[in-house]
């Protein structure tokens, strides 16, 4: 719980600094208590049967948003500019995708006009690529690839965290607290688990 809480706090704090963005959390039912613990009082929480980008976009569409971006939960130091670059192309294209810059597969984020196009597949952020999303589109230029960022999907990825970057205070505090936590990389390529 400690690791997940630090990551969530940092991503939520980042979203709070962005103009014209309304943050929300998407969780599966088993994580509802966790979401209630980290969400602000007025923050939307989408409780879904599975966490795939299409399902999250459909939930945002049901709340009558015009655009939505879905972000990976394991990028506490994600710059706000990366999110802005993910949303900006939606003025001319239906979908934008940002890769996990440190891995041959995986996405850091996906943004779409709402409702999401029918051709947009269910997407796992751990396995999909920008090319995978483009392959589903009627035309390749319907999907804009934007600059990527690294995710924390392995212990080695912790070395990519830049102490000079602003933000990610909760993760930074946890990593420098001297507390002993095991960080175990899952063999299925998923996100880092809670180390407690």
VENDACOR-V361863 format. One record per backbone hydrogen bond with DSSP energy under -0.5 kcal/mol. NH is the residue of the N-H (numbers start at 1). CO is the residue of the C=O. E is the energy in kcal/mol with one decimal. If there is no record, write none. Layout:
BEGIN
nh=(NH/NH)
co=(CO/CO)
e=(E/E)
END
This chain:
BEGIN
nh=(5/6/7/8/9/10/11/12/13/14/15/16/17/17/18/21/23/25/27/29/31/32/35/36/37/38/39/43/44/46/47/48/48/52/53/56/57/58/59/60/61/62/63/63/64/65/68/70/72/78/82/83/84/85/86/87/88/89/90/91/92/93/95/96/97/98/99/100/101/101/103/106/107/108/109/110/111/112/113/114/120/125/127/128/133/134/135/136/136/137/137/142/143/144/144/145/146/149/152/153/157/158/158/159/160/161/163/165/168/172/173/174/175/176/177/177/181/182/184/185/186/189/192/193)
co=(1/2/3/4/5/6/7/8/9/10/11/12/13/14/15/18/21/44/46/48/28/29/31/32/33/34/35/40/23/25/45/27/46/50/123/52/53/54/55/56/57/58/59/60/61/60/112/110/108/75/79/79/80/81/82/83/84/85/87/88/89/89/142/111/144/109/146/106/99/149/100/128/125/98/98/70/96/68/94/66/117/123/124/124/129/130/131/132/133/133/134/139/140/95/142/143/97/99/74/151/154/154/155/156/157/158/161/162/76/168/169/170/171/172/173/174/179/195/182/183/184/186/152/184)
e=(-2.4/-2.1/-2.3/-2.7/-2.8/-2.1/-2.3/-2.7/-2.4/-2.0/-2.3/-1.7/-0.6/-1.5/-1.2/-0.9/-0.7/-2.3/-2.8/-0.7/-2.2/-1.7/-2.5/-2.5/-1.5/-1.6/-2.5/-1.3/-0.8/-3.6/-0.7/-3.1/-0.7/-1.0/-1.6/-1.8/-2.6/-2.4/-1.8/-2.2/-2.4/-1.9/-0.7/-0.8/-2.1/-1.6/-2.0/-3.3/-2.6/-1.6/-0.9/-1.1/-2.3/-2.4/-1.0/-1.8/-2.5/-0.6/-1.7/-1.6/-2.0/-2.3/-1.6/-2.5/-2.6/-2.7/-0.7/-2.2/-1.0/-1.8/-1.7/-2.4/-2.3/-2.9/-1.6/-2.1/-3.1/-2.5/-2.3/-3.0/-1.5/-0.6/-1.1/-2.7/-1.9/-2.6/-2.4/-0.8/-0.8/-0.7/-1.1/-2.3/-1.5/-2.3/-0.5/-0.5/-2.6/-1.6/-2.7/-1.2/-0.9/-0.5/-1.4/-1.6/-1.9/-1.2/-0.7/-1.9/-0.6/-2.5/-2.8/-2.1/-2.5/-1.6/-0.6/-0.7/-0.7/-1.0/-0.6/-0.5/-0.5/-1.5/-0.9/-0.8)
END
